[in-house]
């Protein structure tokens, strides 16, 4: 009996280690390294508080992970979708320098057998400056029924938190510029 208990404890211990190992890979924010071709970074965070009415009221929740952010190049009109990571991080170096618009944000959630997709329209104008970290800040969006409001919480918090989660990143030595994407349009 004692040998059986030791074996069960070992199996449980190994299962816990496996879960920790798997989850540790899920809680990081992928941060690309700069290259000569991709030497501009867009960084920011999104949090959405969803408070709906009617049939979707069971979908009410807070979202940061998995928000789809659609960004359109104002010159070429090509649109790219990005998905936020843990804690709402949006980090990419795939956008060339230029003027862009965040055309919409989407949240998809599942309640029971129903999948709800909520779309928050833009546009919010973003400028990607060459050779810099373009900081859009920490943005909180509050959805109440069919309307939403937003506010920029902090630019400094993004830079400081970035340095904390990725202290060895080359981006920390780049110049950081605050982009007023969410300050430039009246609510």
N, C-alpha and C positions, 0 to 999 in steps of 0.2 A: 504494500500500500504506500509506504514511504517513497519507494522508487518511482511509483506511478505519479505521485504528487510532484516530485522533483522534475520529472519529465514534462508534466503539464506546466509547471512554472517556467521551465526553459522555453517551451513552445510559446507561452504567453509573452515572455521577455523578447524572444525573437520577433514575434508579431508586432509588438510595440516598437521595436527598433526599425522594422520594415516600414511601418506607418510614419514614423518620424523621418526616415530617409526619403520617402515619397513626398511627404508634405514639405520638407525643407526645399525641394526643388520648385514648389509651387508658390513660395512666398518671396521670391526675389523679383526684382524689376529688371528686365533685360535692358542693358545700357550699351548701345553700340559704341565702338571706338571710332574716333575721327580718322578719316583718310583724306588724301589730297582732293579726291573727287567729292567727298561728303564731309565737309568741314564746318557745317552749320547744324545746330541742334535745336529742335523745338522741345521745350519742357514745360510741364504744368500738371495740375491735378484737377479732377472733376469729382464733385459729390452731388448727387441728386436726391432730394427728398420728394417722394411721390405721395400725394394725398388726393386721390381721385374720388369721384362720386359715381353713383349709378352702378352698372353691372361690374365695373372693374374695381370696386372698392376693396375687394380682398387682395388686390395687387399692391396695396399701399406698403411702402417700405423705403429704406435708404439704399442707394446704389452708389458704388464707386467702381468696383471691378466689372468689366464687361460692357461699359458704355461705348457705343460705336460713335465715333466722331468723323464726320464726312468733311473733307477739306478739298476745295476746288482751287486750281490755279486760275487766277483772274485773267491771265493772258491766253492760255491754251484751252481753258475750260475743261481740262481733264480733272476728274474727281478721284480721290483716294480715300478709302475708309480705314481708320485706325481703331483699335480697341484698347480701352484703358486696362491697366494692370492693377495689381494689388494696391489698395489705398487710393485708387483713382489716377495713378500716374499715367500720363501720356508723354512718351519720350520717343522721338524719331529723328534720324538724320537723313531720311530719304527725300526730303523736300529741298529742291534747289533754291537758291536765293531768289526772292521775288515777292509779289503780292498775292495773297490767298484770301479765301473766305471760308470760314466754318459755316457750311450751308445748313447743317442740321446735326442734332444729336439724337441717338436712338437708344432706348432701353427696352430689352425684351425680358419678360419674366413669365414664369409658368405657375399657375395656381390650379391645383387639381389637374384636370384634363384640358384646361384652357391655357393657351399661350397668348399673352398680351404684348403688343409692341406699341410703345409710346414714342412719338417723334416730336422733338422740340425744334422749331424752325430757327434758322439764322436770318440774315447773314451776320457774322461777326468777322470783321476784317483783321487779318494777321499779316505782318510783314516778316519775312525771313531774311535777316541780314547775313551776308556772307562772312564766314569765319568767326561767328559768335554763337553763344548760347542765347536763344530767343525765348525768354521766360514769359509765359502768358499768365503766370500766377496760380493761385489756388482758388478755384471758382466753385461757389456753392449755388446750385439751382434749386428753386423751390416751386414745385408744381402743385397748384391748387385747382382742381377741376380742369377747365379748359385753358387756363392761363398759367404763365410761369414768370418768375422774377429771378434775378441772379445778382450776385455780388462777388467782387474780387476780395478775398480775405487777406492775402499777403503775397508779395513777390519775394521778400526776404526769406520767408519760411521755406519756399521752394528751393532756393539756392542752398540754404543751410541744411535742409533735409537731404538734398541731393549729395552734398559733401559727406553727410553721415552714412548714407546707404552705399555710396561708392567713393570712398576716400581716395582710392588709387586711380580714379578716372582722369584721363587727360583733359576732360571738359572742365574740370575745376580750375585749370590754368587759363582757360579762355575768358575773354571779356563777356560778361553777362549783361544783356540789355532787356529792360522790361518792355513788353509789348502790351499796348492798351486795347487789345481786341475786345475785351468785355467792358471797358470803360468808355469806349468811343461811341456807343449807341445808347440812347436814352431808353429807360424802361417804360 
